[in-house]
Amino acid sequence: QKEVEQNSGPLSVPEGAIASLNCTYSDRGSQSFFWYRQYSGKSPELIMFIYSNGDKEDGRFTAQLNKASQYVSLLIRDSQPSDSATYLCAVTPLGRFGAGTRLTVKP
Amino acid sequence: NAGVTQTPKFQVLKTGQSMTLQCAQDMNHNSMYWYRQDPGMGLRLIYYSASEGTTDKGEVPNGYNVSRLNKREFSLRLESAAPSQTSVYFCASSELRGGQPQHFGDGTRLSIL
């Protein structure tokens, strides 16, 4: 079982819709959860991080954490074509990344 | 305002050759990391350094060595390159709680023939 799992996609949503990206993890001791965006051929960029159960909002992005169910999700509201990228989930222990979900936002 | 700078950006090596990938950050971060990224594998941690003078193995350290020269610089060395080390290598730095990387360099695309 992989330590951090993401649906590889591709996930396709129409422009203006909500994109929902999910990540599950196996280590119940994980304390910190991170979402990165990676455009094709570029390096990852940190979007947001969450430490506590519940929701954390930052602009059009919302991270949701449920430690009891061992999942963390990223919602992107009002999706734009510029949001088309691969989204990577990372959790502690240090350095554990999922393989990423490729998102396509269609105009 | 460079952030994390990696050199070189591209490199082709022959099997058995050695080389050092350079990384420097100008954000005064304590933590620095080296990752490799292969298709379908996501990012895998090779080595990290929590502070100047300390280094620790990550998920895939075999075949690599690192040096944290000072707070700014963290280099990755391949002593005897193998085709399996063909990958994109990213350096990163961070000051975040939880220790995950905060800023990445542009990457080094390395091919071993």
Backbone of each chain as ProteinMPNN parsed JSONL, in Angstrom:
{"seq_chain_A": "QKEVEQNSGPLSVPEGAIASLNCTYSDRGSQSFFWYRQYSGKSPELIMFIYSNGDKEDGRFTAQLNKASQYVSLLIRDSQPSDSATYLCAVTPLGRFGAGTRLTVKP", "coords_chain_A": {"N_chain_A": [[0.858, -1.191, 0.0], [0.59, 2.142, -0.946], [1.961, 5.024, 0.647], [0.91, 7.567, 0.383], [-1.814, 8.322, -1.478], [-3.218, 9.21, -4.579], [-5.741, 9.85, -6.993], [-4.831, 9.368, -10.271], [-6.02, 10.617, -12.381], [-6.823, 11.641, -15.794], [-8.585, 14.444, -14.377], [-11.344, 16.111, -15.426], [-12.917, 19.21, -15.693], [-15.492, 21.645, -16.328], [-14.961, 25.102, -17.178], [-15.367, 27.39, -14.532], [-16.588, 25.636, -12.802], [-16.499, 23.618, -9.751], [-13.55, 22.075, -8.811], [-12.574, 19.032, -7.431], [-10.153, 17.545, -5.581], [-8.607, 14.67, -4.317], [-6.894, 13.005, -1.608], [-5.462, 10.318, 0.043], [-3.961, 8.919, 2.977], [-1.663, 6.767, 4.715], [-0.383, 6.775, 7.183], [-1.279, 7.188, 10.399], [-0.153, 8.894, 12.15], [0.524, 11.199, 10.847], [0.934, 14.706, 10.647], [0.996, 17.064, 9.239], [-0.097, 18.591, 6.217], [0.039, 19.051, 2.769], [-0.505, 20.855, -0.259], [0.469, 21.015, -3.637], [0.974, 22.613, -6.779], [1.763, 21.737, -10.078], [2.815, 22.742, -13.106], [3.099, 21.494, -16.446], [6.329, 20.461, -17.187], [7.465, 22.216, -15.418], [8.544, 23.335, -12.118], [7.277, 22.195, -8.897], [4.818, 24.154, -7.107], [4.037, 25.474, -3.973], [0.757, 25.462, -2.816], [-1.042, 25.493, -0.605], [-1.261, 24.659, 2.922], [-2.279, 22.522, 5.621], [-2.957, 21.905, 8.999], [-4.78, 21.209, 10.951], [-7.851, 19.461, 11.699], [-10.69, 19.963, 9.589], [-11.658, 22.799, 7.585], [-9.703, 24.925, 5.482], [-9.37, 27.997, 4.015], [-8.207, 29.734, 1.142], [-8.378, 32.208, -0.865], [-9.53, 31.102, -3.963], [-9.113, 28.517, -3.289], [-9.678, 25.697, -1.179], [-8.673, 23.74, 1.449], [-9.384, 20.606, 2.863], [-9.403, 18.676, 5.739], [-9.526, 15.489, 7.17], [-8.739, 13.717, 9.681], [-9.54, 11.411, 11.0], [-10.619, 9.798, 9.024], [-8.481, 9.745, 7.404], [-7.918, 11.381, 5.134], [-7.265, 14.052, 2.871], [-8.39, 16.856, 1.124], [-8.561, 18.98, -1.77], [-10.274, 21.749, -2.833], [-11.125, 23.57, -5.678], [-12.547, 26.465, -6.434], [-14.645, 28.071, -8.928], [-13.201, 27.249, -11.283], [-10.495, 27.778, -13.542], [-9.111, 27.805, -16.89], [-6.385, 28.218, -16.553], [-5.852, 26.85, -14.256], [-5.317, 24.308, -14.975], [-3.282, 21.648, -14.471], [-0.95, 19.481, -12.755], [-1.714, 18.252, -9.584], [-0.231, 17.899, -6.515], [-0.153, 16.028, -3.57], [1.151, 16.117, -0.292], [2.401, 14.656, 2.691], [3.433, 14.549, 6.136], [5.16, 11.639, 7.41], [8.277, 13.283, 6.648], [8.756, 14.259, 3.347], [7.038, 12.641, 1.895], [5.212, 12.204, -0.93], [2.26, 12.133, -2.944], [1.513, 10.654, -6.176], [0.248, 12.455, -7.75], [-2.511, 14.271, -9.24], [-3.823, 14.828, -12.37], [-5.289, 17.692, -13.575], [-7.655, 19.038, -15.779], [-9.079, 21.931, -17.01], [-11.729, 22.847, -18.864], [-12.467, 25.257, -21.329]], "CA_chain_A": [[0.0, 0.0, 0.0], [1.35, 3.376, -1.003], [1.737, 5.833, 1.84], [0.076, 8.696, -0.016], [-2.453, 7.924, -2.724], [-4.063, 10.155, -5.294], [-6.24, 9.414, -8.285], [-3.939, 10.004, -11.248], [-6.801, 11.36, -13.36], [-7.08, 13.065, -15.642], [-9.854, 14.968, -13.927], [-11.723, 17.179, -16.338], [-14.07, 19.985, -15.248], [-15.71, 22.829, -17.165], [-14.607, 26.393, -16.596], [-16.351, 27.92, -13.595], [-17.046, 24.582, -11.896], [-15.627, 23.29, -8.614], [-12.707, 20.886, -8.972], [-12.325, 18.39, -6.139], [-8.994, 16.654, -5.657], [-8.552, 13.923, -3.074], [-5.63, 12.382, -1.239], [-5.538, 9.512, 1.251], [-2.648, 8.602, 3.508], [-1.716, 5.553, 5.531], [0.227, 6.972, 8.498], [-2.184, 7.921, 11.287], [0.62, 9.892, 12.888], [0.806, 12.375, 10.027], [0.481, 15.919, 11.31], [0.989, 18.221, 8.346], [-0.612, 18.176, 4.912], [0.414, 20.115, 1.835], [-0.908, 20.752, -1.666], [1.319, 21.706, -4.593], [0.549, 22.63, -8.176], [2.909, 21.608, -10.979], [2.527, 22.846, -14.528], [3.917, 20.589, -17.235], [7.689, 20.902, -17.448], [7.879, 23.205, -14.42], [8.73, 22.813, -10.774], [6.08, 22.327, -8.048], [4.607, 25.386, -6.329], [3.191, 25.246, -2.811], [-0.51, 26.204, -2.845], [-1.467, 25.696, 0.764], [-1.018, 23.575, 3.849], [-3.274, 22.461, 6.679], [-2.477, 21.113, 10.111], [-5.867, 20.825, 11.853], [-9.084, 18.976, 11.084], [-11.623, 20.991, 9.154], [-11.42, 23.483, 6.333], [-8.869, 26.123, 5.452], [-9.635, 28.649, 2.746], [-7.243, 30.738, 0.675], [-8.852, 32.614, -2.183], [-10.409, 30.11, -4.589], [-8.705, 27.19, -2.833], [-10.038, 25.244, 0.161], [-8.165, 22.436, 1.854], [-10.228, 19.968, 3.869], [-8.675, 17.599, 6.385], [-10.271, 14.591, 8.047], [-7.716, 12.805, 10.186], [-10.152, 10.131, 11.374], [-10.762, 9.034, 7.795], [-7.164, 9.784, 6.757], [-7.894, 11.979, 3.807], [-7.207, 15.502, 2.729], [-8.851, 17.208, -0.208], [-8.38, 20.364, -2.234], [-11.346, 22.228, -3.69], [-10.821, 24.783, -6.437], [-13.809, 27.078, -6.888], [-14.561, 28.896, -10.14], [-12.003, 26.753, -11.975], [-10.083, 28.491, -14.746], [-8.167, 27.026, -17.704], [-5.035, 28.365, -16.003], [-5.702, 25.895, -13.163], [-4.947, 23.011, -15.556], [-1.947, 21.302, -13.97], [-0.949, 18.313, -11.872], [-1.772, 18.668, -8.182], [0.489, 16.933, -5.682], [-0.428, 16.023, -2.144], [2.293, 15.659, 0.502], [2.117, 14.574, 4.125], [4.501, 14.034, 6.969], [6.582, 11.917, 7.565], [8.945, 14.14, 5.707], [9.091, 13.892, 1.985], [6.102, 11.714, 1.258], [4.336, 12.815, -1.918], [1.481, 11.311, -3.848], [1.962, 10.72, -7.565], [-0.37, 13.615, -8.376], [-3.728, 14.187, -10.051], [-3.796, 15.798, -13.472], [-6.558, 18.413, -13.727], [-7.864, 19.825, -16.989], [-10.248, 22.802, -16.953], [-12.08, 23.098, -20.272], [-13.194, 26.534, -21.509]], "C_chain_A": [[0.893, 1.239, 0.0], [1.008, 4.229, 0.206], [0.822, 7.003, 1.57], [-0.502, 8.365, -1.385], [-3.345, 9.027, -3.273], [-4.549, 9.499, -6.577], [-5.447, 10.141, -9.366], [-4.687, 10.855, -12.27], [-6.59, 10.821, -14.762], [-8.482, 13.367, -15.16], [-10.174, 16.16, -14.813], [-12.968, 17.876, -15.811], [-14.253, 21.167, -16.193], [-15.302, 24.093, -16.428], [-15.739, 26.898, -15.717], [-16.861, 26.905, -12.593], [-16.098, 24.45, -10.709], [-14.865, 22.01, -8.935], [-12.401, 20.336, -7.592], [-11.237, 17.343, -6.3], [-8.814, 15.98, -4.296], [-7.217, 13.228, -2.866], [-5.871, 11.573, 0.033], [-4.13, 9.134, 1.686], [-2.762, 7.478, 4.518], [-1.216, 5.759, 6.958], [-0.681, 7.819, 9.387], [-1.472, 9.001, 12.097], [0.93, 11.145, 12.099], [0.171, 13.613, 10.635], [0.29, 17.098, 10.364], [0.68, 17.756, 6.937], [-0.482, 19.35, 3.947], [-0.127, 19.815, 0.443], [0.007, 21.615, -2.52], [0.671, 21.628, -5.97], [1.805, 22.555, -9.038], [2.425, 21.675, -12.423], [3.509, 21.964, -15.282], [5.284, 21.192, -17.527], [8.231, 21.917, -16.458], [8.061, 22.549, -13.063], [7.448, 22.981, -9.958], [6.051, 23.676, -7.332], [3.692, 25.039, -5.167], [1.935, 26.115, -2.911], [-0.953, 26.514, -1.423], [-1.163, 24.481, 1.612], [-2.047, 23.656, 4.972], [-2.752, 21.526, 7.753], [-3.614, 20.541, 10.957], [-7.072, 20.316, 11.068], [-9.986, 20.143, 10.692], [-11.2, 21.589, 7.831], [-10.487, 24.671, 6.523], [-9.007, 26.726, 4.068], [-8.557, 29.671, 2.425], [-7.644, 31.116, -0.743], [-9.814, 31.585, -2.759], [-10.125, 28.686, -4.114], [-9.19, 26.927, -1.409], [-9.432, 23.873, 0.382], [-9.062, 21.899, 2.95], [-9.473, 18.766, 4.426], [-9.583, 16.812, 7.3], [-9.299, 13.517, 8.514], [-8.309, 11.444, 10.543], [-10.29, 9.217, 10.155], [-9.488, 9.043, 6.955], [-7.252, 10.271, 5.316], [-7.828, 13.493, 3.916], [-7.605, 15.826, 1.289], [-8.563, 18.677, -0.498], [-9.539, 20.689, -3.172], [-10.882, 23.503, -4.39], [-12.145, 25.324, -6.965], [-13.568, 27.915, -8.121], [-13.311, 28.524, -10.952], [-11.767, 27.51, -13.279], [-9.162, 27.599, -15.577], [-6.736, 27.108, -17.179], [-4.794, 27.463, -14.79], [-5.309, 24.507, -13.669], [-3.489, 22.716, -15.227], [-2.063, 19.96, -13.243], [-0.865, 18.808, -10.438], [-1.211, 17.542, -7.322], [0.111, 17.122, -4.231], [0.82, 15.513, -1.425], [1.922, 15.669, 1.974], [3.397, 14.235, 4.866], [4.216, 12.567, 7.224], [7.188, 12.65, 6.38], [9.125, 13.514, 4.341], [8.123, 12.991, 1.275], [5.117, 12.467, 0.373], [3.481, 11.749, -2.577], [1.982, 11.504, -5.265], [1.311, 11.868, -8.328], [-1.62, 13.288, -9.165], [-3.656, 15.258, -11.122], [-5.19, 16.384, -13.663], [-6.554, 19.176, -15.044], [-9.15, 20.617, -16.824], [-10.55, 23.24, -18.385], [-12.877, 24.389, -20.402], [-14.621, 26.277, -21.997]], "O_chain_A": [[1.809, 1.375, 0.811], [-0.105, 4.163, 0.727], [0.038, 7.393, 2.436], [0.242, 8.152, -2.343], [-4.105, 9.674, -2.552], [-3.843, 8.685, -7.173], [-5.392, 11.37, -9.385], [-4.096, 11.701, -12.941], [-6.216, 9.659, -14.92], [-9.438, 12.66, -15.479], [-9.382, 17.094, -14.935], [-13.967, 17.22, -15.513], [-13.288, 21.64, -16.792], [-15.303, 24.136, -15.198], [-16.91, 26.847, -16.094], [-17.51, 27.284, -11.617], [-15.042, 25.081, -10.663], [-15.459, 20.99, -9.285], [-12.015, 21.079, -6.689], [-11.382, 16.383, -7.057], [-8.863, 16.637, -3.256], [-6.506, 12.908, -3.818], [-6.428, 12.095, 0.999], [-3.219, 9.042, 0.864], [-3.821, 7.261, 5.106], [-1.584, 4.999, 7.853], [-0.838, 9.019, 9.16], [-2.103, 9.9, 12.653], [1.543, 12.07, 12.632], [-0.976, 13.583, 11.082], [-0.479, 18.016, 10.649], [1.117, 16.69, 6.504], [-0.842, 20.483, 4.266], [-0.194, 18.659, 0.026], [0.291, 22.769, -2.196], [-0.076, 20.699, -6.276], [2.795, 23.231, -8.759], [1.721, 20.785, -12.9], [4.62, 21.716, -14.813], [5.383, 22.3, -18.052], [9.337, 22.427, -16.637], [7.772, 21.366, -12.881], [6.615, 23.824, -10.293], [7.085, 24.256, -7.0], [2.674, 24.375, -5.36], [2.021, 27.333, -3.068], [-1.208, 27.67, -1.083], [-0.848, 23.409, 1.095], [-2.611, 24.717, 5.239], [-2.175, 20.481, 7.453], [-3.444, 19.51, 11.607], [-7.283, 20.697, 9.916], [-10.036, 21.168, 11.372], [-10.475, 20.966, 7.054], [-10.48, 25.327, 7.564], [-8.789, 26.049, 3.063], [-8.06, 30.376, 3.302], [-7.294, 30.429, -1.703], [-10.804, 31.232, -2.118], [-10.828, 27.753, -4.501], [-9.128, 27.803, -0.546], [-9.652, 22.952, -0.406], [-9.458, 22.632, 3.857], [-8.965, 17.939, 3.669], [-10.32, 17.381, 8.105], [-9.071, 12.528, 7.817], [-7.635, 10.424, 10.397], [-10.099, 8.005, 10.254], [-9.436, 8.408, 5.903], [-6.721, 9.642, 4.401], [-8.263, 14.107, 4.89], [-7.195, 15.139, 0.353], [-8.354, 19.488, 0.404], [-9.762, 20.002, -4.169], [-10.318, 24.4, -3.762], [-12.779, 24.719, -7.83], [-12.465, 28.409, -8.354], [-12.479, 29.376, -11.261], [-12.7, 27.835, -14.013], [-8.497, 26.722, -15.024], [-5.961, 26.166, -17.343], [-3.655, 27.324, -14.343], [-5.001, 23.624, -12.868], [-2.583, 23.436, -15.648], [-3.148, 19.388, -13.137], [-0.051, 19.672, -10.114], [-1.656, 16.397, -7.393], [0.062, 18.245, -3.729], [1.472, 14.582, -1.898], [1.225, 16.566, 2.448], [4.337, 13.695, 4.282], [3.031, 12.235, 7.257], [6.662, 12.627, 5.267], [9.59, 12.381, 4.21], [8.375, 12.607, 0.133], [4.302, 13.256, 0.851], [3.911, 10.608, -2.75], [2.779, 12.404, -5.534], [1.755, 12.222, -9.42], [-1.776, 12.185, -9.69], [-3.454, 16.437, -10.831], [-6.154, 15.652, -13.885], [-5.591, 19.864, -15.383], [-10.199, 20.043, -16.53], [-9.744, 23.908, -19.031], [-13.849, 24.598, -19.676], [-15.382, 27.223, -22.205]]}, "seq_chain_B": "NAGVTQTPKFQVLKTGQSMTLQCAQDMNHNSMYWYRQDPGMGLRLIYYSASEGTTDKGEVPNGYNVSRLNKREFSLRLESAAPSQTSVYFCASSELRGGQPQHFGDGTRLSIL", "coords_chain_B": {"N_chain_B": [[16.125, 38.582, -6.214], [16.117, 35.634, -6.235], [15.348, 33.156, -5.092], [15.36, 29.751, -5.104], [18.105, 28.402, -6.616], [19.254, 26.317, -9.129], [21.906, 24.522, -10.635], [23.504, 22.445, -13.112], [20.969, 23.217, -15.656], [20.408, 21.308, -17.547], [21.859, 18.127, -18.308], [23.91, 15.669, -19.757], [25.196, 12.544, -19.214], [27.648, 9.908, -19.318], [27.417, 6.435, -18.497], [28.883, 5.664, -15.403], [30.292, 8.025, -15.138], [30.926, 10.904, -13.061], [29.252, 13.56, -11.272], [28.295, 16.759, -9.929], [25.428, 18.25, -8.68], [24.366, 21.515, -8.206], [22.964, 23.668, -5.709], [21.459, 26.564, -4.449], [20.052, 28.783, -2.051], [18.421, 31.872, -1.291], [16.893, 32.708, 0.816], [17.34, 32.41, 3.451], [16.583, 30.032, 4.645], [16.377, 27.226, 6.847], [15.988, 24.488, 6.259], [16.753, 22.206, 3.653], [16.384, 20.355, 0.569], [16.712, 17.487, -1.576], [15.117, 16.158, -4.346], [13.988, 13.615, -6.606], [12.209, 13.217, -9.673], [10.267, 11.075, -11.408], [8.46, 9.836, -14.252], [5.116, 9.096, -13.437], [5.82, 8.428, -10.86], [5.841, 10.394, -9.025], [7.245, 12.741, -6.649], [10.259, 11.89, -5.108], [12.096, 11.715, -2.161], [15.513, 12.273, -1.851], [17.77, 13.132, -0.242], [17.86, 15.143, 2.707], [18.382, 18.217, 4.526], [18.196, 19.431, 7.641], [19.32, 21.56, 8.883], [22.205, 23.737, 8.76], [25.108, 21.837, 8.505], [23.996, 19.383, 9.053], [22.77, 16.351, 7.645], [20.442, 14.037, 6.222], [19.294, 10.801, 5.218], [16.848, 10.214, 2.698], [14.082, 8.776, 1.029], [15.184, 7.475, -1.221], [18.227, 7.142, -1.225], [20.422, 5.732, -2.244], [23.362, 5.617, -4.191], [23.863, 8.273, -4.237], [25.374, 11.239, -2.836], [25.534, 13.937, -0.469], [26.231, 17.388, 0.318], [26.066, 19.834, 2.743], [27.074, 22.753, 2.401], [27.04, 25.301, 3.509], [24.679, 27.559, 5.054], [23.297, 28.424, 2.824], [23.848, 26.708, 0.65], [23.463, 23.52, -0.92], [24.542, 20.602, -2.08], [24.346, 17.929, -4.493], [25.74, 14.841, -5.223], [26.602, 12.547, -7.739], [28.373, 9.744, -7.768], [29.077, 7.593, -9.445], [27.547, 7.446, -12.187], [24.444, 5.938, -13.167], [22.201, 4.455, -15.581], [19.659, 4.241, -14.381], [19.478, 6.466, -12.866], [18.669, 8.486, -14.427], [16.653, 11.242, -14.606], [14.509, 13.923, -13.409], [15.774, 16.344, -11.338], [15.079, 18.011, -8.366], [15.788, 20.701, -6.235], [14.975, 22.027, -3.048], [13.75, 24.333, -0.544], [12.872, 25.29, 2.844], [10.971, 26.765, 5.555], [8.868, 25.823, 6.906], [6.639, 24.5, 9.375], [6.456, 21.059, 10.004], [8.079, 20.388, 7.988], [7.945, 19.992, 5.196], [8.791, 20.787, 1.774], [9.022, 24.229, 0.707], [9.761, 26.095, -1.251], [10.763, 25.503, -4.559], [13.526, 24.808, -6.756], [14.203, 25.308, -10.305], [14.818, 22.881, -11.403], [16.879, 20.124, -12.565], [17.512, 18.504, -15.505], [18.514, 15.396, -16.056], [20.265, 13.077, -17.952], [21.384, 9.793, -18.306], [23.498, 7.942, -20.186]], "CA_chain_B": [[15.053, 37.761, -5.636], [16.241, 34.431, -7.04], [14.699, 32.007, -4.49], [16.209, 28.562, -5.121], [18.794, 28.344, -7.896], [19.906, 25.039, -9.413], [22.741, 24.409, -11.83], [23.03, 22.989, -14.391], [19.566, 22.939, -15.973], [20.4, 20.07, -18.337], [23.151, 17.457, -18.336], [23.955, 14.306, -20.269], [26.385, 11.846, -18.728], [27.813, 8.509, -19.68], [27.447, 5.538, -17.345], [30.152, 5.631, -14.696], [30.811, 9.366, -14.892], [30.453, 11.544, -11.83], [28.948, 14.971, -11.382], [27.673, 17.385, -8.769], [24.357, 19.218, -8.921], [24.496, 22.599, -7.251], [21.731, 24.326, -5.297], [21.636, 27.652, -3.497], [18.839, 29.544, -1.756], [18.739, 33.175, -0.718], [15.785, 33.049, 1.704], [17.783, 32.15, 4.817], [15.87, 28.876, 5.177], [17.212, 26.205, 7.475], [15.837, 23.161, 5.652], [16.935, 22.067, 2.205], [16.008, 19.012, 0.131], [16.891, 17.035, -2.947], [14.126, 15.205, -4.819], [13.97, 13.219, -7.995], [10.854, 13.018, -10.16], [10.186, 10.195, -12.559], [7.07, 9.725, -14.724], [4.248, 8.17, -12.712], [6.35, 8.099, -9.526], [5.781, 11.538, -8.132], [8.506, 13.219, -6.113], [10.86, 11.028, -4.098], [13.136, 12.418, -1.429], [16.823, 11.62, -1.88], [18.398, 13.562, 1.007], [17.474, 16.465, 3.177], [19.221, 18.826, 5.551], [17.336, 20.242, 8.501], [20.055, 22.774, 9.242], [23.605, 23.714, 8.352], [25.929, 20.864, 9.209], [23.307, 18.102, 9.222], [22.119, 15.771, 6.483], [19.803, 12.759, 6.503], [18.821, 10.072, 4.05], [15.432, 10.168, 2.429], [13.49, 7.523, 0.561], [15.988, 6.827, -2.268], [19.554, 7.756, -1.15], [21.507, 4.916, -2.798], [23.998, 6.142, -5.383], [23.992, 9.729, -4.102], [25.912, 11.841, -1.625], [25.195, 15.357, -0.391], [27.034, 18.252, 1.182], [25.471, 21.124, 3.106], [28.303, 23.524, 2.475], [26.728, 26.389, 4.429], [23.226, 27.653, 5.128], [22.738, 28.713, 1.502], [24.153, 25.775, -0.431], [23.241, 22.098, -0.661], [24.892, 19.977, -3.351], [24.057, 16.501, -4.661], [26.792, 14.241, -6.054], [26.504, 11.199, -8.262], [29.768, 9.293, -7.854], [29.221, 6.725, -10.617], [26.186, 7.544, -12.707], [23.82, 4.753, -13.764], [20.999, 4.831, -16.352], [18.495, 4.333, -13.489], [19.481, 7.792, -12.259], [18.069, 9.422, -15.365], [15.488, 11.786, -13.907], [14.531, 15.357, -13.16], [16.158, 16.549, -9.951], [14.66, 19.283, -7.805], [16.231, 21.157, -4.937], [13.946, 22.842, -2.421], [14.068, 24.835, 0.788], [11.664, 25.518, 3.628], [10.955, 27.107, 6.972], [7.541, 25.462, 7.382], [6.424, 23.441, 10.356], [6.131, 19.818, 9.303], [9.275, 20.068, 7.234], [7.8, 19.794, 3.759], [9.408, 21.884, 1.025], [8.232, 25.432, 0.513], [10.151, 26.669, -2.535], [11.548, 24.602, -5.397], [14.275, 25.325, -7.89], [13.635, 24.997, -11.614], [15.088, 21.501, -11.754], [17.971, 19.709, -13.454], [17.125, 17.339, -16.294], [19.731, 14.611, -16.158], [20.175, 11.835, -18.727], [22.573, 8.935, -18.207], [23.494, 7.042, -21.349]], "C_chain_B": [[15.008, 36.421, -6.343], [15.485, 33.257, -6.433], [15.671, 30.846, -4.396], [16.8, 28.428, -6.524], [19.528, 27.021, -8.046], [20.751, 25.161, -10.673], [23.338, 23.011, -11.902], [21.539, 22.716, -14.581], [19.416, 21.632, -16.756], [21.798, 19.454, -18.28], [22.972, 16.066, -18.905], [25.28, 13.694, -19.824], [26.457, 10.455, -19.338], [27.837, 7.676, -18.397], [28.834, 5.523, -16.738], [30.758, 6.996, -14.427], [30.254, 9.907, -13.585], [30.11, 12.997, -12.108], [28.278, 15.449, -10.102], [26.62, 18.369, -9.237], [24.421, 20.255, -7.803], [23.139, 23.217, -6.95], [22.061, 25.407, -4.275], [20.315, 28.375, -3.294], [19.207, 30.83, -1.027], [17.66, 33.639, 0.248], [16.104, 32.776, 3.176], [17.017, 30.99, 5.475], [16.839, 27.892, 5.804], [17.173, 24.874, 6.72], [16.022, 23.207, 4.141], [16.781, 20.603, 1.824], [16.496, 18.766, -1.293], [15.863, 15.953, -3.243], [14.475, 14.779, -6.232], [12.524, 12.958, -8.396], [10.912, 12.215, -11.448], [8.73, 10.069, -12.978], [6.285, 8.693, -13.92], [4.686, 7.865, -11.291], [6.215, 9.248, -8.55], [7.176, 11.955, -7.7], [9.003, 12.258, -5.042], [12.061, 11.72, -3.48], [14.429, 11.618, -1.445], [17.551, 11.877, -0.553], [17.758, 14.875, 1.439], [18.435, 16.929, 4.265], [18.353, 19.753, 6.365], [18.014, 21.543, 8.919], [21.482, 22.638, 8.746], [24.364, 22.694, 9.185], [25.262, 19.522, 9.418], [22.704, 17.66, 7.901], [21.541, 14.425, 6.872], [19.306, 12.136, 5.22], [17.306, 10.178, 3.945], [15.015, 8.794, 1.958], [14.405, 6.747, -0.39], [17.416, 7.368, -2.278], [20.665, 6.997, -1.874], [22.032, 5.496, -4.103], [24.245, 7.635, -5.347], [24.713, 10.09, -2.806], [25.574, 13.328, -1.645], [26.187, 16.07, 0.514], [26.238, 19.515, 1.456], [26.652, 22.026, 3.414], [28.187, 24.68, 3.468], [25.214, 26.52, 4.438], [22.598, 27.819, 3.752], [22.814, 27.539, 0.54], [24.021, 24.316, -0.004], [23.475, 21.377, -1.985], [24.613, 18.479, -3.319], [25.078, 15.916, -5.62], [26.423, 12.825, -6.454], [27.926, 10.729, -8.495], [30.019, 8.461, -9.103], [27.826, 6.575, -11.228], [25.725, 6.251, -13.374], [22.573, 5.195, -14.535], [19.753, 4.988, -15.485], [18.413, 5.693, -12.787], [19.053, 8.884, -13.239], [16.766, 9.922, -14.781], [15.538, 13.307, -13.969], [14.784, 15.544, -11.667], [15.751, 17.958, -9.505], [15.302, 19.493, -6.452], [15.13, 22.036, -4.361], [14.43, 23.321, -1.064], [12.768, 25.127, 1.522], [11.973, 26.039, 5.021], [9.635, 26.681, 7.604], [7.574, 24.398, 8.468], [5.978, 22.198, 9.592], [7.2, 19.434, 8.314], [9.11, 19.824, 5.759], [8.371, 21.004, 3.011], [8.445, 23.016, 0.729], [8.496, 26.053, -0.853], [11.047, 25.687, -3.268], [12.381, 25.392, -6.396], [13.635, 24.864, -9.195], [13.928, 23.575, -12.082], [16.3, 21.322, -12.648], [17.51, 18.452, -14.171], [18.374, 16.567, -16.647], [19.469, 13.321, -16.924], [21.488, 11.083, -18.614], [22.509, 7.906, -19.333], [24.295, 5.768, -21.082]], "O_chain_B": [[14.008, 36.083, -6.976], [15.006, 32.41, -7.188], [16.683, 30.93, -3.7], [16.061, 28.349, -7.506], [20.331, 26.649, -7.19], [20.364, 25.812, -11.643], [23.653, 22.432, -10.863], [20.92, 22.053, -13.75], [18.406, 20.939, -16.631], [22.797, 20.17, -18.214], [22.011, 15.368, -18.583], [26.347, 14.268, -20.038], [25.46, 9.907, -19.808], [28.233, 8.166, -17.34], [29.835, 5.389, -17.442], [31.643, 7.123, -13.58], [29.242, 9.426, -13.075], [30.614, 13.594, -13.06], [27.767, 14.659, -9.308], [26.885, 19.22, -10.086], [24.518, 19.92, -6.623], [22.27, 23.286, -7.82], [22.846, 25.186, -3.353], [19.548, 28.561, -4.239], [20.166, 30.878, -0.256], [17.519, 34.84, 0.481], [15.235, 32.899, 4.039], [16.829, 30.966, 6.692], [17.975, 27.742, 5.353], [18.2, 24.213, 6.562], [15.529, 24.101, 3.453], [17.015, 19.713, 2.642], [16.667, 19.688, -2.09], [15.74, 14.971, -2.511], [15.168, 15.49, -6.96], [11.71, 12.534, -7.575], [11.522, 12.623, -12.436], [7.842, 10.186, -12.133], [6.731, 7.559, -13.744], [4.005, 7.125, -10.582], [6.457, 9.075, -7.356], [8.169, 11.565, -8.315], [8.239, 11.86, -4.162], [12.928, 12.242, -4.182], [14.446, 10.437, -1.098], [17.9, 10.938, 0.163], [17.192, 15.61, 0.629], [19.188, 16.143, 4.839], [17.833, 20.744, 5.852], [17.343, 22.514, 9.268], [21.914, 21.552, 8.358], [24.275, 22.686, 10.413], [25.902, 18.597, 9.918], [22.193, 18.474, 7.132], [22.077, 13.743, 7.746], [18.947, 12.825, 4.266], [16.588, 10.224, 4.944], [15.526, 7.777, 2.426], [14.413, 5.516, -0.38], [17.802, 8.005, -3.258], [21.741, 7.551, -2.099], [21.262, 5.827, -5.005], [24.771, 8.207, -6.302], [24.669, 9.353, -1.821], [25.354, 13.908, -2.708], [26.871, 15.467, 1.34], [25.787, 20.19, 0.531], [27.16, 22.058, 4.535], [29.141, 24.989, 4.183], [24.526, 25.666, 3.879], [21.464, 27.387, 3.542], [21.935, 27.384, -0.307], [24.404, 23.929, 1.1], [22.684, 21.528, -2.916], [24.639, 17.847, -2.262], [25.265, 16.44, -6.718], [25.994, 12.016, -5.631], [28.619, 11.279, -9.351], [31.057, 8.606, -9.75], [27.044, 5.706, -10.842], [26.496, 5.565, -14.046], [21.955, 6.199, -14.183], [18.875, 5.786, -15.815], [17.391, 6.024, -12.186], [19.076, 10.069, -12.905], [15.868, 9.131, -14.49], [16.475, 13.897, -14.507], [14.085, 14.966, -10.834], [16.04, 18.95, -10.173], [15.356, 18.583, -5.625], [14.428, 22.718, -5.107], [15.39, 22.79, -0.506], [11.7, 25.203, 0.914], [13.042, 25.806, 5.586], [9.308, 27.118, 8.708], [8.43, 23.513, 8.469], [5.206, 22.293, 8.638], [7.241, 18.297, 7.844], [10.09, 19.466, 5.105], [8.425, 22.108, 3.553], [7.246, 22.817, 0.53], [7.566, 26.485, -1.535], [11.968, 25.111, -2.689], [12.007, 26.484, -6.825], [12.651, 24.125, -9.191], [13.34, 23.116, -13.062], [16.697, 22.227, -13.382], [17.159, 17.457, -13.536], [19.197, 17.024, -17.44], [18.559, 12.563, -16.585], [22.565, 11.651, -18.799], [21.576, 7.106, -19.41], [24.393, 4.906, -21.955]]}, "name": "protein", "num_of_chains": 2, "seq": "QKEVEQNSGPLSVPEGAIASLNCTYSDRGSQSFFWYRQYSGKSPELIMFIYSNGDKEDGRFTAQLNKASQYVSLLIRDSQPSDSATYLCAVTPLGRFGAGTRLTVKPNAGVTQTPKFQVLKTGQSMTLQCAQDMNHNSMYWYRQDPGMGLRLIYYSASEGTTDKGEVPNGYNVSRLNKREFSLRLESAAPSQTSVYFCASSELRGGQPQHFGDGTRLSIL"}
